[in-house]
Amino acid sequence: MNRVLSTYVFIKRKLTPALLTEIGAARINAVELFCARPHFDYRSGDVVRELANVLRDSNMKVHSLHAPTERDFSGRRDSSVPLSICDIDRSRRLEAVDEIKRALDLAEVLSFPYLVQHLGSSRDPNDPRLLDAAFSSLEHLRIFAKERGVTIALENTPGELATPANLRQFLTGTRLTDIRLCFDIGHAHLGDGVAKSFETMRELVVTSHIHDNHGLKDEHLAPYEASENGRKAEYGVSGPIDWKAALSELNSVPLVFELKEQPAWAEPTAVSATLDAARRAYDRVEEELAAARPA
């Protein structure tokens, strides 16, 4: 199994060469770089080249890039002004498209096959006007990405707009045949459930986001953490994720761990504690996958 970690886990830290080296030393083979400028300044050529050298020296690859989601993302707060490709306001939508193009330009220095893209925010309704705006954006972005050897993968997110069924219907209706999907298991668990959601998306899934929650909010815990630390009363109606069943379905999909750094992991050992937790989860997942293989 290729161990891929999203740098979202360190979203409140600057992605320095030292931090990237620590990630590689934790037996991580590849990363998904999360484009939030206080964390990773993808606009800075010097920053990108420096990180590219570290990745090469650490023998790590870039599996994917996560498109920017906010205009002024700050590590000091959890949310900011959305940067949305489905914004009905044309000027704001074009601003979002231009910003994503800046991120895609990283392909000139870093080689990565996928750009994970949100259709909108969790607050957006399933409104035809938003979908028309998204189509207009993606018509331009898919060509720009293809010229750089990158495939755009739309992620299922909480809320009405980007459910697995709506994403599938959107791609079918627009005939954007070169757009693919990123299956987020934690978001699926908060919605229609993992099995049903993946079955809806299966044929178009090229990458994934792997994390756990109690079925009530988007916690981004390590796999198995909710089921081991939670009590029955703490779960939503869907109960815990059935990891054995889920991994048997996802065995041919790249598993990208998209975790959240826990506040209990105090400095100065927070980074090592985070990576230790990820490593234990990778070990557990690999054991599960090995047990599921035919003898």
KOLNU-778847 format. One record per residue: z, x, y of N, C-alpha, C in turn; residue in one letter. Coordinates in steps of 0.02 Angstrom, whole numbers, padded with zeros to 5 digits, always signed. Layout:
BEGIN
ZXYZXYZXYA/...
# end
This chain:
BEGIN
+00000+00042-00060+00000+00000+00000+00000+00044+00063M/-00044+00027+00108-00047+00062+00172+00009+00035+00217N/+00054+00077+00240+00110+00055+00281+00089+00054+00354R/+00080-00007+00380+00056-00016+00449+00112-00049+00489V/+00129-00020+00546+00182-00046+00589+00154-00061+00658L/+00168-00122+00683+00150-00138+00752+00201-00105+00798S/+00176-00075+00852+00223-00044+00899+00259-00097+00941T/+00245-00161+00928+00283-00215+00959+00358-00207+00947Y/+00375-00176+00891+00446-00167+00875+00482-00126+00929V/+00444-00085+00964+00472-00044+01018+00445-00065+01087F/+00432-00130+01094+00401-00156+01155+00442-00142+01218I/+00507-00134+01211+00550-00122+01269+00560-00047+01282K/+00521-00006+01246+00522+00067+01256+00452+00091+01272R/+00447+00147+01306+00383+00178+01318+00360+00212+01254K/+00298+00202+01236+00270+00233+01176+00252+00306+01191L/+00301+00349+01185+00292+00420+01201+00266+00457+01139T/+00240+00518+01149+00222+00558+01091+00280+00569+01043P/+00341+00578+01069+00400+00588+01026+00414+00527+00984A/+00408+00467+01014+00420+00406+00976+00367+00396+00922L/+00304+00409+00940+00250+00402+00891+00258+00453+00834L/+00282+00512+00849+00296+00562+00797+00351+00538+00750T/+00403+00506+00778+00456+00479+00736+00430+00425+00689E/+00385+00383+00715+00356+00331+00673+00318+00363+00614I/+00279+00414+00629+00243+00448+00575+00288+00482+00525G/+00344+00510+00549+00392+00544+00505+00427+00495+00459A/+00425+00430+00476+00456+00378+00434+00408+00352+00380A/+00357+00392+00365+00308+00374+00313+00267+00313+00330R/+00253+00304+00395+00208+00251+00418+00138+00281+00420I/+00090+00248+00387+00022+00275+00383-00022+00257+00442N/-00007+00199+00472-00051+00174+00526-00010+00129+00573A/-00038+00117+00631-00003+00076+00681-00051+00024+00709V/-00020-00031+00733-00055-00077+00778-00026-00065+00847E/-00067-00043+00893-00044-00028+00960-00041-00092+01002L/+00018-00107+01028+00027-00168+01068+00015-00152+01141F/-00035-00185+01170-00056-00169+01239-00013-00206+01290C/+00043-00176+01308+00085-00198+01363+00099-00136+01403A/+00078-00132+01465+00074-00068+01500+00140-00032+01509R/+00197-00066+01521+00259-00027+01523+00276+00006+01456P/+00250-00021+01401+00259+00007+01335+00204+00058+01318H/+00142+00037+01326+00085+00079+01310+00033+00068+01365F/+00026+00118+01409-00020+00111+01465-00091+00127+01443D/-00124+00076+01416-00191+00084+01388-00243+00098+01443Y/-00224+00089+01506-00271+00103+01560-00273+00178+01577R/-00222+00214+01556-00217+00285+01574-00254+00328+01523S/-00307+00362+01545-00344+00406+01500-00300+00462+01473G/-00256+00489+01515-00213+00544+01493-00165+00520+01439D/-00136+00461+01448-00090+00434+01397-00126+00422+01332V/-00185+00393+01334-00223+00377+01274-00242+00441+01237V/-00266+00491+01273-00286+00553+01240-00226+00589+01209R/-00170+00587+01244-00109+00620+01218-00087+00586+01153E/-00087+00519+01152-00066+00484+01091-00118+00493+01035L/-00181+00498+01053-00233+00510+01003-00221+00577+00968A/-00201+00628+01005-00186+00693+00976-00126+00689+00929N/-00074+00651+00949-00015+00644+00907-00033+00608+00842V/-00073+00556+00848-00094+00518+00788-00132+00563+00740L/-00176+00605+00767-00214+00651+00725-00168+00702+00692R/-00122+00730+00730-00077+00780+00703-00030+00751+00650D/-00013+00687+00658+00033+00653+00611-00005+00621+00554S/-00071+00628+00553-00113+00598+00501-00104+00522+00497N/-00098+00491+00556-00093+00418+00560-00157+00389+00590M/-00174+00329+00568-00232+00294+00594-00210+00235+00639K/-00256+00212+00679-00245+00150+00717-00280+00094+00678V/-00239+00051+00648-00267-00005+00609-00296-00058+00655H/-00260-00070+00711-00281-00124+00756-00250-00115+00824S/-00276-00152+00871-00250-00154+00939-00231-00227+00951L/-00172-00238+00980-00154-00306+01000-00172-00315+01072H/-00215-00363+01087-00237-00374+01156-00179-00390+01202A/-00183-00370+01265-00130-00387+01313-00122-00462+01318P/-00061-00485+01325-00046-00557+01328-00017-00578+01395T/+00002-00530+01436+00034-00547+01500+00010-00500+01555E/+00011-00526+01616-00013-00487+01674+00036-00432+01693R/+00099-00447+01691+00149-00399+01714+00207-00396+01665D/+00190-00385+01601+00241-00382+01550+00293-00330+01568F/+00356-00351+01564+00411-00305+01581+00458-00299+01523S/+00479-00238+01508+00528-00227+01455+00596-00254+01471G/+00606-00275+01535+00671-00300+01555+00679-00375+01544R/+00623-00409+01524+00629-00480+01510+00581-00498+01453R/+00591-00557+01424+00555-00576+01364+00486-00606+01377D/+00473-00629+01437+00409-00659+01450+00390-00649+01523S/+00326-00661+01539+00301-00650+01606+00242-00698+01616S/+00198-00682+01663+00141-00725+01678+00088-00715+01625V/+00068-00769+01590+00020-00762+01535-00048-00736+01559P/-00079-00697+01516-00148-00675+01526-00188-00709+01471L/-00226-00760+01489-00254-00805+01438-00329-00812+01442S/-00362-00804+01385-00435-00813+01383-00455-00886+01385I/-00406-00932+01381-00423-01004+01385-00399-01035+01450C/-00383-00993+01499-00361-01019+01564-00418-01060+01595D/-00402-01120+01617-00453-01163+01646-00476-01136+01714I/-00432-01102+01748-00450-01070+01812-00497-01012+01798D/-00558-01014+01823-00609-00965+01806-00589-00895+01828R/-00561-00887+01887-00544-00820+01911-00490-00788+01867S/-00440-00828+01847-00388-00800+01804-00415-00785+01734R/-00461-00828+01711-00491-00816+01645-00532-00752+01645R/-00571-00742+01697-00611-00681+01702-00567-00619+01708L/-00511-00627+01742-00463-00572+01746-00438-00553+01677E/-00423-00604+01636-00400-00592+01567-00454-00556+01526A/-00516-00580+01532-00572-00549+01495-00581-00476+01516V/-00578-00463+01581-00585-00394+01605-00529-00349+01579D/-00468-00375+01577-00412-00335+01553-00419-00319+01479E/-00443-00367+01440-00454-00356+01369-00510-00306+01358I/-00561-00308+01400-00615-00258+01396-00588-00188+01409K/-00541-00182+01456-00510-00116+01468-00475-00091+01405R/-00442-00136+01370-00409-00116+01308-00460-00097+01255A/-00515-00134+01250-00566-00119+01201-00600-00051+01215L/-00600-00030+01277-00630+00035+01294-00593+00092+01261D/-00533+00080+01235-00496+00133+01199-00536+00157+01138L/-00582+00115+01114-00622+00134+01056-00663+00197+01069A/-00672+00216+01132-00707+00278+01147-00666+00339+01129E/-00600+00330+01125-00555+00386+01108-00521+00375+01041V/-00500+00314+01029-00466+00295+00966-00511+00250+00925L/-00515+00263+00861-00555+00220+00818-00510+00167+00786S/-00527+00103+00796-00488+00049+00765-00536-00008+00748F/-00526-00040+00690-00573-00092+00669-00560-00161+00697P/-00498-00176+00718-00481-00245+00737-00445-00248+00804Y/-00461-00301+00842-00423-00319+00901-00391-00387+00887L/-00325-00390+00884-00290-00453+00873-00283-00489+00940V/-00306-00551+00942-00312-00588+01004-00277-00656+00999Q/-00235-00673+01049-00207-00740+01054-00259-00785+01087H/-00264-00847+01062-00309-00895+01093-00280-00920+01159L/-00214-00933+01158-00179-00955+01218-00105-00942+01208G/-00063-00980+01244+00009-00972+01236+00038-01028+01194S/+00100-01020+01174+00133-01071+01132+00144-01136+01170S/+00138-01134+01235+00148-01194+01275+00083-01234+01285R/+00027-01206+01266-00038-01239+01278-00049-01297+01229D/-00072-01354+01255-00089-01410+01210-00158-01399+01178P/-00173-01439+01129-00239-01436+01097-00289-01476+01140N/-00308-01444+01195-00349-01476+01247-00420-01450+01242D/-00471-01494+01236-00540-01472+01232-00561-01426+01290P/-00532-01436+01349-00550-01394+01406-00527-01322+01395R/-00470-01312+01363-00446-01245+01347-00490-01212+01295L/-00512-01251+01247-00555-01224+01194-00623-01205+01222L/-00649-01246+01269-00713-01228+01301-00706-01162+01340D/-00649-01154+01374-00637-01092+01411-00632-01033+01363A/-00598-01042+01307-00591-00989+01258-00659-00969+01229A/-00701-01019+01216-00768-01005+01191-00808-00963+01240F/-00804-00981+01305-00839-00943+01356-00816-00871+01357S/-00750-00860+01351-00722-00792+01351-00745-00753+01290S/-00740-00784+01233-00754-00749+01170-00828-00734+01162L/-00871-00775+01192-00943-00759+01189-00956-00690+01219E/-00921-00674+01273-00930-00608+01304-00891-00554+01266H/-00830-00569+01248-00787-00518+01217-00812-00497+01149L/-00840-00542+01110-00861-00524+01042-00919-00474+01045R/-00964-00482+01094-01019-00435+01101-00993-00367+01124I/-00949-00369+01173-00919-00307+01199-00882-00270+01143F/-00845-00307+01102-00808-00277+01046-00855-00249+00993A/-00906-00288+00976-00953-00267+00924-00988-00202+00943K/-01005-00194+01006-01037-00132+01029-00992-00072+01019E/-00928-00083+01012-00879-00029+01003-00853-00026+00932R/-00885-00063+00887-00866-00061+00816-00802-00098+00800G/-00784-00147+00842-00720-00183+00835-00733-00256+00820V/-00694-00284+00774-00696-00356+00759-00636-00390+00791T/-00647-00445+00825-00593-00484+00855-00563-00530+00801I/-00497-00530+00795-00462-00573+00747-00414-00617+00786A/-00426-00683+00786-00382-00730+00821-00321-00743+00778L/-00263-00743+00811-00198-00751+00776-00173-00822+00781E/-00148-00849+00725-00114-00913+00728-00046-00904+00763N/-00033-00945+00813+00028-00939+00852+00065-01005+00855T/+00130-01004+00871+00167-01067+00876+00137-01113+00930P/+00148-01177+00923+00122-01226+00971+00062-01262+00943G/+00030-01303+00985-00024-01347+00963-00093-01313+00961E/-00105-01267+01006-00174-01244+01016-00200-01202+00958L/-00162-01151+00937-00188-01103+00889-00156-01111+00820A/-00152-01172+00795-00130-01183+00726-00185-01159+00680T/-00170-01144+00617-00222-01124+00570-00280-01173+00567P/-00265-01238+00564-00319-01288+00560-00361-01289+00623A/-00329-01283+00681-00367-01284+00744-00409-01222+00753N/-00383-01164+00732-00422-01103+00735-00484-01108+00691L/-00475-01133+00631-00531-01139+00584-00583-01188+00612R/-00560-01244+00638-00606-01294+00667-00642-01265+00728Q/-00607-01227+00768-00636-01196+00828-00693-01149+00809F/-00681-01106+00760-00733-01058+00739-00792-01092+00706L/-00778-01144+00668-00832-01182+00637-00875-01218+00689T/-00840-01250+00737-00876-01288+00788-00915-01246+00836G/-00890-01187+00853-00924-01144+00901-00975-01097+00869T/-00971-01091+00803-01015-01045+00766-01009-00973+00789R/-00948-00955+00807-00935-00884+00823-00925-00847+00757L/-00979-00833+00724-00977-00810+00654-00950-00739+00646T/-00947-00700+00701-00921-00632+00694-00848-00627+00716D/-00816-00683+00732-00744-00683+00747-00707-00697+00682I/-00651-00662+00671-00611-00671+00611-00540-00691+00631R/-00494-00692+00582-00427-00717+00593-00374-00666+00572L/-00317-00668+00607-00257-00630+00590-00205-00681+00568C/-00183-00676+00505-00133-00723+00479-00063-00698+00494F/-00027-00736+00536+00042-00720+00553+00088-00762+00510D/+00122-00730+00463+00163-00766+00414+00224-00799+00447I/+00254-00765+00496+00312-00793+00529+00294-00855+00569G/+00237-00854+00604+00215-00912+00641+00196-00969+00594H/+00166-00953+00538+00148-01004+00489+00211-01039+00463A/+00263-01000+00452+00326-01027+00427+00357-01077+00477H/+00345-01066+00541+00371-01111+00593+00328-01174+00599L/+00268-01173+00569+00223-01230+00574+00216-01268+00509G/+00156-01267+00481+00140-01306+00421+00163-01273+00356D/+00192-01213+00361+00213-01178+00301+00164-01123+00283G/+00189-01073+00248+00149-01013+00232+00090-01029+00187V/+00103-01063+00131+00050-01075+00082-00007-01117+00111A/+00009-01172+00143-00042-01216+00172-00080-01181+00227K/-00045-01145+00270-00078-01111+00326-00126-01057+00301S/-00104-01017+00252-00147-00964+00228-00209-00993+00192F/-00200-01046+00155-00257-01077+00121-00309-01100+00172E/-00287-01125+00228-00333-01147+00281-00371-01089+00311T/-00338-01032+00318-00368-00974+00352-00400-00924+00304M/-00385-00928+00241-00398-00876+00191-00465-00841+00197R/-00519-00878+00201-00586-00849+00198-00602-00804+00257E/-00566-00813+00312-00581-00775+00373-00528-00724+00392L/-00477-00717+00350-00422-00671+00366-00442-00599+00352V/-00434-00555+00402-00449-00484+00392-00388-00440+00403V/-00336-00468+00433-00274-00430+00444-00217-00480+00450T/-00156-00455+00458-00098-00500+00457-00042-00473+00502S/+00006-00516+00515+00070-00497+00545+00125-00521+00497H/+00166-00474+00476+00218-00488+00426+00286-00482+00459I/+00324-00537+00459+00393-00537+00484+00427-00601+00459H/+00492-00603+00466+00533-00657+00437+00568-00697+00492D/+00587-00758+00476+00629-00799+00520+00662-00854+00480N/+00706-00891+00511+00743-00944+00477+00708-01012+00482H/+00646-01012+00508+00609-01074+00514+00625-01114+00577G/+00663-01084+00622+00684-01119+00683+00656-01087+00746L/+00651-01021+00747+00624-00986+00805+00591-00921+00782K/+00551-00893+00827+00510-00835+00811+00551-00771+00818D/+00586-00752+00764+00635-00698+00767+00607-00629+00753E/+00552-00624+00718+00521-00560+00700+00570-00514+00664H/+00602-00541+00613+00647-00502+00570+00606-00466+00517L/+00636-00416+00486+00604-00382+00430+00597-00430+00371A/+00545-00423+00329+00539-00465+00270+00603-00467+00229P/+00621-00525+00205+00681-00539+00163+00745-00544+00204Y/+00744-00524+00267+00807-00520+00305+00838-00589+00315E/+00796-00639+00330+00823-00706+00342+00854-00735+00279A/+00820-00727+00222+00845-00756+00160+00907-00721+00135S/+00915-00657+00151+00974-00620+00127+01034-00629+00173E/+01022-00638+00238+01077-00642+00285+01093-00712+00309N/+01048-00759+00296+01057-00827+00321+01096-00871+00273G/+01124-00924+00300+01156-00975+00260+01111-01036+00259R/+01119-01077+00208+01075-01135+00199+01072-01178+00262K/+01129-01187+00296+01132-01230+00355+01093-01201+00413A/+01077-01136+00411+01043-01103+00467+00967-01110+00464E/+00941-01134+00408+00869-01138+00400+00840-01202+00428Y/+00776-01197+00447+00739-01258+00465+00722-01297+00402G/+00684-01350+00410+00670-01394+00353+00630-01359+00298V/+00594-01306+00317+00553-01271+00267+00592-01221+00226S/+00656-01208+00244+00695-01159+00207+00669-01088+00220G/+00691-01040+00179+00669-00971+00188+00597-00961+00163P/+00566-00907+00186+00499-00890+00161+00505-00869+00087I/+00461-00894+00046+00457-00874-00024+00413-00811-00026D/+00446-00753-00020+00407-00691-00014+00368-00674-00077W/+00394-00689-00134+00358-00675-00196+00292-00713-00198K/+00294-00777-00182+00233-00818-00182+00186-00796-00127A/+00214-00782-00067+00172-00763-00011+00135-00697-00024A/+00171-00648-00050+00140-00582-00062+00088-00585-00117L/+00097-00630-00165+00046-00638-00218-00020-00663-00188S/-00016-00703-00134-00076-00728-00101-00105-00675-00054E/-00063-00634-00024-00084-00587+00027-00099-00518-00001L/-00104-00511-00066-00110-00444-00096-00174-00407-00078N/-00223-00441-00052-00285-00407-00033-00293-00401+00043S/-00241-00420+00080-00243-00418+00154-00200-00361+00180V/-00224-00323+00229-00181-00272+00259-00118-00303+00288P/-00060-00275+00270+00004-00303+00291+00031-00263+00350L/+00029-00293+00409+00052-00259+00470+00121-00287+00487V/+00172-00246+00482+00240-00267+00499+00246-00273+00575F/+00260-00334+00599+00269-00346+00670+00342-00368+00681E/+00385-00319+00687+00457-00330+00690+00483-00327+00761L/+00547-00346+00769+00579-00344+00834+00641-00301+00829K/+00648-00255+00875+00707-00212+00875+00770-00254+00886E/+00821-00243+00845+00881-00285+00847+00932-00255+00896Q/+00963-00298+00938+01012-00273+00987+01073-00240+00956P/+01087-00256+00893+01145-00226+00859+01134-00151+00846A/+01071-00130+00847+01057-00059+00834+01065-00021+00900W/+01125+00001+00913+01142+00032+00977+01114+00103+00982A/+01104+00123+01044+01084+00193+01057+01142+00239+01037E/+01130+00302+01019+01064+00335+01020+01027+00332+00953P/+01052+00291+00907+01022+00289+00840+00978+00228+00829T/+00961+00191+00883+00924+00128+00875+00855+00138+00844A/+00820+00191+00866+00752+00202+00839+00755+00217+00765V/+00800+00262+00745+00805+00279+00674+00829+00220+00633S/+00875+00178+00661+00898+00119+00625+00841+00069+00616A/+00800+00061+00667+00742+00017+00663+00693+00040+00609T/+00678+00104+00610+00630+00131+00561+00659+00131+00490L/+00725+00140+00483+00756+00135+00418+00750+00065+00390D/+00761+00014+00433+00754-00055+00412+00683-00071+00391A/+00635-00045+00429+00564-00055+00411+00548-00022+00345A/+00574+00039+00334+00561+00076+00273+00589+00039+00212R/+00649+00011+00218+00678-00027+00163+00636-00089+00147R/+00611-00121+00200+00569-00180+00189+00503-00162+00156A/+00473-00106+00178+00411-00082+00145+00424-00070+00071Y/+00479-00036+00055+00496-00022-00015+00500-00086-00055D/+00534-00136-00028+00544-00200-00062+00477-00235-00073R/+00436-00236-00021+00370-00269-00027+00327-00233-00078V/+00327-00167-00078+00287-00130-00126+00311-00143-00198E/+00376-00149-00208+00402-00166-00274+00378-00235-00296E/+00380-00282-00250+00357-00351-00264+00283-00352-00282E/+00243-00315-00244+00171-00313-00257+00157-00280-00325L/+00193-00226-00340+00182-00191-00404+00200-00236-00463A/+00254-00274-00455+00276-00319-00510+00226-00375-00521A/+00189-00394-00469+00141-00449-00474+00075-00429-00503A/+00061-00363-00506-00003-00340-00533-00007-00351-00609R/-00066-00368-00634-00074-00377-00706-00060-00312-00742P/-00030-00316-00801-00013-00255-00839-00076-00221-00864A/
# end
